[in-house]
Amino acid sequence: MISKIIPQLPSLDLARTEDFYTRKLGFTLKRRYDGFLILMKDDLELHFWHCHEPLIPQNSSVYCHVDNIDELYGECERQGIVHPNAHLEDKPWGIKEFYAVDPDGNLIKFGQVAFR
């Protein structure tokens, strides 16, 4: 039985990744290893592995269901990390969502059920 899924994203610079996620998104450091980083926020755990190829993070993403999409969007907008083509919007599939992007190009997708 699967009990938990933990996304693992590539990072071109683990120190920069840690700074971005802790300072701009409110994550906390759980563990740091040589070439590997574990960050936490609420019940979400994200792992980052050191990568040398810029195209990999530019083609990676993670989707996060949230409860406070409007508040989170406002904070991400103030931080200047909202993807320029993915502002807060009600989608036809019943999710209100927006996307942010980290310094390496990983897409962080945030969504909240808009209606049922």
N, C-alpha and C positions, 0 to 999 in steps of 0.2 A: 504494500500500500504506500502510495506517495503521500508524505505528510507536509512537505514544504518544497517550494521551488525558489531557488536563489539565482537571480540573473548575474551573469558574469560579463562585464564589459571591458573592452580594450582601453588602455590608457597609454598615451605617448610619453607622459610625464606624471608619475604617481604623486609627487609632491604638489604639482599644480592641480591634479584631480582632487586630492584631499582638500586643498584650500578652497576650490570651487564648491564642492558639495557641502563642506562644513559651513563656509561663510555665506554662500548664496542660497542654499537650500535647507540649511539647518540640520544636516546629518552630523553624527558624532563618529569619531574613530573607535572602532572595536579592536582591530588588530592591524599591524603593519609588518610585513615580511619582506624579504628581498624579492622584488619583482611582483609583489602581490599586496593588495590593500582590501580591508573589509570595513565598510561603513554601515551605520544603522540610522534609521529614522522611524520612530514609532515601531511597527511590526515589520517594516521593510528592511531587508539586509541586501546590500549590493556588494559584489566582489568586483575588483578591477585587477586585471593582469597587464603587466608591462608589455607593450607592443612597439615595434619599430616601423611598421608600415602604416602611413597615414590614411590610406584608403579603407582600412579595416574599421576604425571607429567612425569614419564618415558614412559607413553603411551598416551601422549597428544601432539598435534602439531597445528601449524597455518601456512597457506600458504600466502605469500605476493608477489603480482606482483610488479615488480620494473622496472625502466627505465635504470638503470646503473649497470647491473649485473656484468660486469667485474671489475669495480671500487669497488663495494661492496664486491665482492669475495676477491679481493686483501686485503681490509681492514680486513675482517673477518679472512683471513688466517694469516695476521700479528698479529691479536689479539689471535690467537690460538683457535678459536671457531668453525672452520669448522668440521663437523662430519667426522670422519676418513673414512667412507664408502660412502660419498656423496659429492665428489669434483665437481667442475664446469664441466658440461657436456651438450652437445646437446642431448635432448631426442627425440625419434622417433615421439612423438606427437607434435613436433614443438616448444618446450619450452627449453630454455637454463636455467639450474637450478643447485642449490647446496643447501645443508642443513647445518645449524649450530645447536648447542645444548647449552642450558643454564645450569647453575650449578645444577638445579634440574632434568634435563633430558628432559625438553620440547624441542621438535624438532621445529625449525624455518626454514621453507622452503621458499626459494627465487627463483622466476622464472621470465623470460622475454621471450616474444615471439621471437623466433629465425628466423622463416620464416613463410610465409603464404601460 
